[in-house]
């Protein structure tokens, strides 16, 4: 047993046994904030910068913080990080919290396997490894072997496997690598038998996978032109192009398959049908779920031609039966339906296969000539198996309230794999025989806690306008009754459903006696496209009303109190936290906005931010500007207001939500704060928006967030 393991176990004992851990929280009144020392914030110069939007002059005094590499910004970053470290390191419980997080994080995590040519490809993380390792199982009953271990590709563990796709037959693997959390990827090709890479190197790829041709001689992918100048992590990304790469040739020789110079915002997702006959291209515009569907007959040759040539609805390819394509769509079905499209008579030939039902239909796959339909019922998974004519075979029994994902495969496969996770248990991978419906565990982690010590309930909350929204509440079963320290999480955007999932940080919080709540807000995908649209653009305020209603429900039912209530969200969820702490600073004791979109007047000017106008609207549109200006976290801070204690987190290599959002918000909030609660910003280095973040960095960030809550909410952690 290593010294590190011994230290971790010893620290876990210090933090408390499972039976006694609910005794660790002792909540104090909100005047705990008086015991937080007054902070001297780093100086942030205010400049005379103003912009005019539709006749309104808006000042932007911290514009200079948008440049993360200027000497002035670097000096400010270093000063802010010193301040945050001095505060967080002074929290006496931080070391014990970090040790317990490390112990809880130390469990095996498995990805959902893919089957190709009799080989099984899956990822596995042993526990505290910074990055997941890709394994291959060459034959049933054999031993998995390491195919690709990214942990040795950089000294600090910040190079991550960002995607991988086995070739038909499983002899080759196309895979992508991303460094320091960037969205930019480099793709390579590996010989599966030898583990050696071929000479192929593909650069400037972002938001793309690899679609192999049936002969395994090459694959389709999408990329941008090589960026020029020093603003690699900030400049906008337009004009994605679709290419075909033939193995053994240089990227400069790749065939340009499709581009639209007249449509700079269009991007392309390519799929080759299982029979190898057709290339199907889903054309998207930003983050809008609506798609056009183009295609190319690879056998007959010829140009790319449209099948569905308008952005009227969402479409996703499920599979094909010769010239008939199966598509998942929300056309005239906001909760989703599966249709058949005959390419010989498209687009007038859409026919229902699985009609719209009461539950949202999120994904469909076809494996072993069976449709596997993944639904959401009140934000929890329901999986049904259908015959090819759409008739129901059976509903798949699931282990409980949670989220099922996976179900990849081909029409010729007899089995598929899926994972299932909940708030109280990490993902376990299951094998499903699609013909018999029998399911069994393929891989499951050994845990360092007892899931039965925790319970999840689902409640329903009435929002400001009466809309009914679900909320999950998870806690220790033996936690004392009465108000508890609570952490409320939300997202509410981009048609993304927030479903039950396992979080080590949330588990550590609950293990210490805290309550963890997840609110399902409009703007997400929990109930289909109407639910999404109800929280978008001019109706974005509904999302904040929903989150505030969830917080008020927790207080009104005696589950917590405002001084003990913290809110948390990442990315669009960071926007959620920023807007809600502005609108109701009295309702929260602490706020944790992470990598948030916080400047709603300039978000579209960096990297891929323009793509979010489909959800947020554009500041260039007069009506949408008014809505954005009304809730933009940066622009609605009021000097002298007592804001809740706030720990902002971001990363210097975030090229999705550039760190300038968080920098400007932190400087403005520190200047505006009229109460005693601290405002800190924690700026990670060699990290990005979150994907591929090393385990060690995740543990450090979670330890800082929990230590911050322990301090500012007046919670003592016993020994």
Secondary structure, DSSP 4 states (H G I P E B T S, - for coil): --HHHHHHHHHHHHH--TTTGGGSEEE--GGGGGGSPP--PPP------EEEETTEEEE-TTGGGG-TTSHHHHHHHHHHHHHHHHHHHT-TTHHHHHHHHHHHH-S-EEPPPEEETTEEEEEEE-SS-SS-EEEEE-STTS--EEEEEGGGSSTTS-EEEEEEEEPTTSSEEEEEEEETT-S-EEEEEEETTT--EEEEEEEEE-S---EE-TTSSEEEEEE-PPP-SS-TTTS-----EEEEEETTS-GGG-EEEE--TT-TTEEEEEEE-TTS-EEEEEEEETT-S-EEEEEEETTT----EEEE-S-SS-EEEEEEETTEEEEEE-TT-TT-EEEEEETTTTTTT-EEEE---SSEEEEEEEETTEEEEEEEETTEEEEEEE-TTS-EEEEPP-SSSSEEEE----TT-SEEEEEEEETTEEEEEEEEETTT--EEEEE-PPPSS-GGGEEEEEEEEE-TTS-EEEEEEEEETTPPSS---EEEE----TT--------HHHHHHHHTT-EEEEE--TTSSTT-HHHHHTTSGGGTHHHHHHHHHHHHHHHHTTS--GGGEEEEEETHHHHHHHHHHHHTGGG-SEEEEES----TTTGGGSTTGGGGHHHH--TTSHHHHHHHHHH-GGGG--TT--PPEEEEEEETT-SSS-THHHHHHHHHHHHH--SSS-EEEEEESS--SSTT--HHHHHHHHHHHHHHHHHHTTEEE--
